[in-house]
Amino acid sequence: MKASLKRVARKVLPHYRVMDELRTAQRMLEIRRNDATELEAMYRRFVMPDLAPREGRAAMLTSLIGTSVSEALYILYYLQQAMKVPGDICEFGVAQGATSRLMACEIINTDRKLWLFDSFEGLPPPGPKDRLIDDIFNLGSMEAYAGRMASPESLVLDKLREVGFPRERTRVMKGWVNESLKKPDLPRQVAFAYVDFDFYEPIKDALEFLDRCMPAGGRIVIDDYGFFSEGAQLAVDEFRAAQGARYRFEMPLPFAGHFCMLSKDG
Ligand SMILES: C[S@@+](CC[C@H](N)C(=O)[O-])C[C@H]1O[C@@H](n2cnc3c(N)ncnc32)[C@H](O)[C@@H]1O
C-alpha cells in the first residue's frame, strides 16, 4: 500500500470501528427491548392477564439497574391493583431512580404523589441481623457494603423530568429513613410501596410505617427476600407474624427474582 493510502486508512478505520461498535450496541438494545416486550407479553398471558400496557415501557424496563424485568412487571402489576384504593406511592430505597421512573409513568395521569425515601449516601452499616447470604459485589463481608449503592438525588430528578412527571407531585425524603419517618411531612395514605432497602432495620421501619397509613387493598413489594442480607427476609417474616391474617403474602414465580408481595386485606 502506498504511504499516502496508509495514512488515510489510519485516519478513517478507527471511525469505522466506532460506528460498527455503535451499530452493535444499538442492535443489542433493540434485542433487549424486544426481549422485554416478549417477556411482558408472556407474563400477561400466563401470570397477570390484566396488566395494562403502556407505551415506552420496554425502553424503561431495559434501563433498570439491579431490578430484573420480571420483578419490575410484578411491581407494575401490584401497583396497578393498588390503584383501586386511595393513597400515594412510595419507594423506600431509590438509588438512581430507574424503578421510580417506571412507577412514576403509571401514576402520571393521576393526582397521586410519589414519595422517594433514600439517604443518597448508600447503604448504612449493617445491623446484627444482617448476615451476608449473597456477596453480590464480592466484598467479603456485610460491613464492607456500608456506603455502597450511593447515587445523587439529581439523577433521580433528571429521570422523572425526562418522562414529564410533575415536580410538585414528587417528594424526595432525603436522609436515613428512621429519621425521615419522624418528620411531619409524610404521606397520609399509601396505596402502594416498593421497599428496597436491603437491610433489616430500615425494612422493618418502612413496613411498620406503611401499616399505619395503608388502606385495605393496598399493596407492598419487598425486594431481596431471602437474598443478599438475611435481614430482609427476617424483617418481612417478623412483620407477617405480628400482623397475622391482615396481610396476604405471595412469592413470584421461582425464576422471577428474590422478592415478595404483601396485600393488605384488613
Ligand atoms: C438497592 S438500592 C435501591 C434500588 C432502587 N430501588 C432501584 O430499583 O433502582 C438501595 C437504596 O437504599 C438506600 N438505603 C438503604 N438503607 C437506607 C436507610 N436506612 N435510609 C435511607 N436510605 C437507605 C441506599 O442509599 C440505596 O440507594
The ligand as a Gaussian input file, in Angstrom:
#p B3LYP/6-31G(d) Opt

LIG

0 1
 C      -30.843000      -1.465000      46.219000
 S      -30.776000       0.252000      46.282000
 C      -32.350000       0.755000      45.668000
 C      -32.541000       0.458000      44.202000
 C      -33.793000       1.045000      43.611000
 N      -34.977000       0.661000      44.325000
 C      -33.946000       0.603000      42.156000
 O      -34.822000      -0.208000      41.876000
 O      -33.167000       1.043000      41.324000
 C      -30.897000       0.554000      47.975000
 C      -31.003000       2.028000      48.325000
 O      -31.443000       2.140000      49.675000
 C      -30.830000       3.233000      50.291000
 N      -30.849000       2.964000      51.738000
 C      -30.507000       1.821000      52.356000
 N      -30.717000       1.896000      53.673000
 C      -31.245000       3.122000      53.902000
 C      -31.703000       3.793000      55.079000
 N      -31.616000       3.225000      56.284000
 N      -32.197000       5.042000      54.950000
 C      -32.246000       5.634000      53.735000
 N      -31.828000       5.052000      52.598000
 C      -31.325000       3.809000      52.676000
 C      -29.444000       3.291000      49.672000
 O      -28.937000       4.611000      49.679000
 C      -29.700000       2.804000      48.241000
 O      -29.857000       3.876000      47.359000

